């Protein structure tokens, strides 16, 4: 258990939760006393458009969140000032408006990706000086203003006035709550600020009637929940913010039971809360403290399922691969876990997919204090697809020209590829980088990545050269074999029928390599976080009918509901699933890069042919 306390990221996280615990004691009590719990939640959620703007315009996300939170507070004050609008109704209106604005900005204006997710859901693993400074500033402000005018807040509360009216001294309270919510974003995120600002105060309120003792008890309880939650998160390998939120909710529930039992025994001792904290302290001390015998094989980390498989294929028994993402985990919005930090710290090499897909790994390596070399497999690939303004990887005209210029059995030769890179056509309407990040769907890129992995593993462990070289040679041969079988399979479908619609724009490399025409995507983005508008869905359904598309292909890691609805509306099939951002289960054939590619080819052949073409590709 003590090992965690030696890690820099853990130490910063503890400092953050202690600062927020003090803030909970000073302000959380006022939030509960003045009935501002719904406002605190709304102020946190209302930061979404500010976070999106900050991401899209490249300025501090904390500043964007603070501006949006203060605007929400001002809007609530104006609405509540009208007698015809109740406090709860006004809060709900502002909350809904902020969320709608955030979705529109993220989907249709900036195409924002996972870079704002850490502040939406929080990550105590990535706390830095800005977050610590924000929490310290909010705590100092709450202390000074509370000492100066706290009596006025108490008097207004007894007078039954709504703090949301924003009149007089209450306006300062509203502003402080908005600032406190932003200070908690880095730790627990916009969606769980109540777990650290409100729930401890509500729990302590069950056992005291006096404000000073209530504030002290709240701060102590929030600190205990924060420290224990961080420790449990490390031991159980779960996100710290979520662990603290669950812990706080559990302590509150046990406190309610404890108060009820205490009242029956004519005692108000906080039996439930004390019992819960004691129990969880015991749990926090339980962990996986195995001595971990030293491995003779070189230890490396890999971010995605695809990268992990490639490294294992090349390294074989000479390498131990700590793969961060598991099947059906989305790389775009993944929140690293405590074990990820520890594993990266022990790695000699960290392999990443690159091109913006797993950009969070750089921060992860930095926070772990690792000296590992970082190998970006998406760098300098032989085949790339720029993210441009056309909306899809190619239109009908561009596809025909590329096919005509292709040589050597590929859908495009070097000359055609160079023209494509220069023109910048064929990108996607949204994306998180300048180039489509789904590079592993092209066999040439797989060979290039294999060579890069081979060189990195040999540099990390020269004694394993022969084994690594043999593994790389065998895998390159396997890539060429599967590539040829996929081409033979899809060539059985007449060219005019090779028309598909996918869940999101993740298959440009695949479609261009094998002469398939993609006419649309359910989510028009290279990221799974893109949102389709009503107009885009209507346009896509028109295209499906006009092009006589036989199949809409859901993805294994996405909710298929919208794809299935569109298919049902247009008479297309939605029974064939593709593997886009992630591989299938590790114990199945789709659990490898080539197995997933083969499964995709078999699905496309069956779907585009109306089930008349069936292939069995061996991997």
C-alpha positions, 0 to 999 in steps of 0.5 A, spaced: 500 500 500 505 504 501 508 503 494 503 508 491 505 514 496 512 514 493 509 515 486 509 523 484 502 522 480 499 519 487 502 525 491 499 530 487 493 527 487 493 527 494 494 534 495 489 535 490 484 532 494 486 535 501 485 542 498 478 540 495 476 537 502 478 544 505 473 547 500 468 542 501 468 544 508 468 551 507 463 551 501 460 545 501 456 546 507 453 553 504 451 549 498 447 544 502 444 549 507 442 554 502 439 549 497 444 549 492 446 542 490 442 542 484 446 549 482 453 546 483 451 540 479 449 544 473 455 549 474 459 543 473 455 540 467 455 547 464 462 547 463 462 543 457 461 548 452 467 552 455 471 546 455 470 545 447 471 552 446 478 551 449 480 545 446 478 548 439 481 555 440 487 552 444 487 556 450 487 553 457 481 548 459 480 551 466 479 558 463 474 556 458 470 552 464 471 558 469 468 562 463 462 557 462 460 556 469 460 564 471 456 565 465 451 559 467 451 562 474 449 569 471 444 566 467 441 563 473 440 569 476 437 573 471 432 567 470 430 566 477 429 574 478 423 573 474 418 571 478 414 566 473 420 562 473 422 557 479 429 556 481 429 548 479 426 550 472 431 555 471 437 551 473 434 545 468 433 550 462 441 553 463 443 546 464 440 543 458 442 549 454 449 548 456 449 541 454 446 542 447 451 548 446 457 543 448 454 538 443 453 542 437 460 545 438 464 539 439 460 535 433 459 541 428 464 546 429 470 544 432 470 536 431 473 535 438 475 529 441 478 526 447 482 531 449 476 534 453 474 528 456 479 528 462 475 534 465 469 531 463 470 525 467 476 527 471 483 524 472 487 525 479 492 521 475 494 527 471 493 533 476 499 538 475 500 545 477 494 549 474 489 544 477 493 545 484 493 552 483 486 553 481 484 549 488 488 553 492 486 559 490 479 557 490 480 555 497 483 561 499 478 565 496 472 561 500 476 562 506 477 570 506 470 571 503 467 566 508 470 570 514 468 577 511 460 575 509 459 568 512 454 571 517 450 575 511 449 568 508 446 565 514 442 571 515 439 570 508 438 563 509 434 564 515 430 569 511 428 564 506 431 568 500 434 564 494 441 564 493 440 564 486 437 570 485 444 573 485 442 579 490 447 582 495 452 578 498 449 572 495 452 573 489 459 572 492 456 565 494 454 563 487 461 566 484 465 562 489 460 555 488 462 556 480 469 557 482 469 551 486 466 547 481 471 548 476 477 547 481 474 540 482 474 538 475 481 536 474 479 531 480 472 528 479 470 531 472 464 536 470 459 530 471 461 528 479 463 535 482 458 533 487 461 527 490 467 531 493 463 538 494 456 536 496 456 529 499 461 529 504 457 536 507 450 532 506 453 526 510 456 530 516 449 534 516 446 528 519 450 528 525 451 536 527 447 542 528 452 547 529 456 551 523 463 550 525 463 543 527 459 541 521 465 545 516 470 541 520 467 534 520 465 535 512 473 537 511 475 531 515 470 526 512 472 529 505 479 528 506 478 521 508 474 519 503 479 522 498 485 519 501 482 512 501 478 513 495 485 514 491 488 508 495 483 504 493 483 506 486 490 504 486 489 497 489 483 495 485 486 499 478 479 503 477 479 511 476 480 515 482 474 520 481 469 514 480 472 511 486 471 517 490 464 518 488 462 511 489 465 511 496 462 518 498 455 515 496 456 509 500 459 512 506 452 517 506 448 511 505 451 507 511 451 514 515 443 514 514 443 507 516 447 509 522 443 515 524 437 511 524 440 506 528 443 511 533 436 514 534 433 508 536 438 507 541 437 514 543 444 516 541 446 520 535 453 517 534 455 517 527 455 509 527 454 508 520 459 513 517 465 511 522 463 504 520 464 505 513 470 509 514 473 503 518 471 498 513 474 502 507 481 503 511 481 495 512 480 494 504 485 500 502 490 496 506 488 490 502 492 489 495 496 485 490 502 486 494 506 480 490 513 480 490 513 480 482 519 476 480 523 479 475 522 477 468 528 476 464 524 478 458 524 485 456 518 489 458 514 494 454 508 497 454 503 498 448 497 502 448 491 499 443 489 492 442 492 493 435 499 495 437 499 490 443 498 484 438 503 487 433 508 487 438 507 480 441 507 477 434 514 480 432 517 479 439 514 473 441 517 469 447 522 475 448 518 480 450 512 481 456 507 486 453 503 490 458 497 492 453 493 498 456 487 498 452 482 492 452 478 489 447 472 494 446 475 499 449 475 506 445 482 509 444 479 516 443 477 517 450 480 512 454 482 514 462 488 511 464 488 507 470 493 507 476 496 500 474 497 503 467 502 508 470 505 503 474 506 499 468 509 504 464 514 506 469 517 499 469 517 499 461 523 499 457 519 501 450 512 504 450 509 503 443 503 508 441 499 508 435 499 515 434 496 520 429 492 523 435 488 516 437 492 515 443 495 522 445 494 521 452 500 516 452 505 522 452 502 525 459 502 518 462 509 517 460 511 523 463 507 522 470 510 515 471 517 518 471 519 513 466 525 513 462 522 509 456 523 510 449 516 512 446 515 509 439 510 512 435 508 507 429 503 512 426 509 516 424 512 516 417 507 511 414 508 509 407 500 510 406 496 516 409 490 519 408 489 527 410 483 529 414 481 534 409 474 537 407 471 532 403 467 528 408 470 521 406 476 518 403 474 518 396 468 520 392 466 516 386 471 520 381 477 520 385 476 512 386 476 511 379 482 515 377 486 511 383 484 505 381 486 506 374 493 508 376 494 503 381 500 498 380 502 491 382 496 489 385 494 495 389 489 500 389 493 505 388 501 506 386 506 511 389 504 516 384 497 516 385 499 516 393 503 522 392 498 526 389 493 524 394 497 526 399 499 533 396 492 534 394 489 533 401 483 530 398 479 524 401 480 526 409 474 527 413 469 532 416 472 531 423 478 528 426 483 529 432 489 530 427 491 532 420 491 524 418 486 519 419 489 515 425 486 508 423 493 506 419 493 499 421 487 497 416 492 497 410 497 492 409 503 496 407 502 500 413 502 493 417 509 491 414 512 498 416 510 498 423 513 491 423 519 493 421 519 499 426 517 494 432 523 490 430 528 495 430 525 498 437 525 491 440 532 489 438 535 496 440 532 494 447 534 487 448 540 486 443 541 479 445 534 477 442 536 479 435 535 473 432 528 471 435 525 478 434 528 478 426 525 471 425 518 473 428 518 480 424 520 476 417 514 471 419 509 476 420 511 480 414 510 474 410 503 472 414 501 480 412 502 478 405 498 472 405 492 475 408 492 481 404 492 477 398 486 472 400 482 479 402 483 481 395 481 475 392 475 474 396 473 482 395 474 481 388 468 476 387 464 482 389 462 486 382 465 492 383 459 496 382 456 492 388 462 494 393 459 500 396 458 501 403 456 505 409 460 504 416 458 506 423 464 512 423 470 514 418 475 508 420 475 504 414 478 509 409 485 505 408 481 498 408 476 501 402 482 504 398 486 498 398 481 493 396 477 497 391 471 499 395 467 505 395 464 508 402 458 513 401 457 515 408 458 514 415 453 514 421 457 518 425 461 523 420 468 523 424 474 519 424 473 519 432 467 515 435 465 521 439 462 525 433 455 526 433 450 525 427 445 531 426 438 530 423 440 533 417 446 528 416 442 522 417 436 524 412 442 525 407 445 519 409 438 515 408 437 518 401 444 516 399 443 509 401 437 509 397 440 512 391 446 508 391 442 502 392 447 500 398 445 493 401 449 493 408 450 498 413 456 496 417 455 497 425 462 497 429 463 492 434 465 497 440 459 502 438 452 502 440 449 499 433 442 502 435 442 508 430 446 504 424 440 499 425 435 504 425 438 507 418 438 500 415 431 498 417 429 505 414 432 504 408 431 496 407 439 495 408 442 489 412 445 491 418 447 484 420 454 484 419 459 487 424 466 490 423 472 491 427 474 499 427 478 502 433 479 495 437 480 488 436 475 482 438 476 478 444 483 476 445 481 468 445 477 469 438 480 469 431 478 477 431 483 478 437 489 479 432 490 485 427 490 480 421 484 476 424 480 482 425 482 484 417 479 477 415 473 478 419 472 485 416 473 482 409 468 476 410 463 481 412 464 486 407 463 481 401 457 478 404 454 484 406 455 488 399 453 482 395 447 481 399 449 474 402 451 471 396 459 471 396 462 467 402 469 467 404 473 463 409 480 467 410 485 463 414 490 467 418 
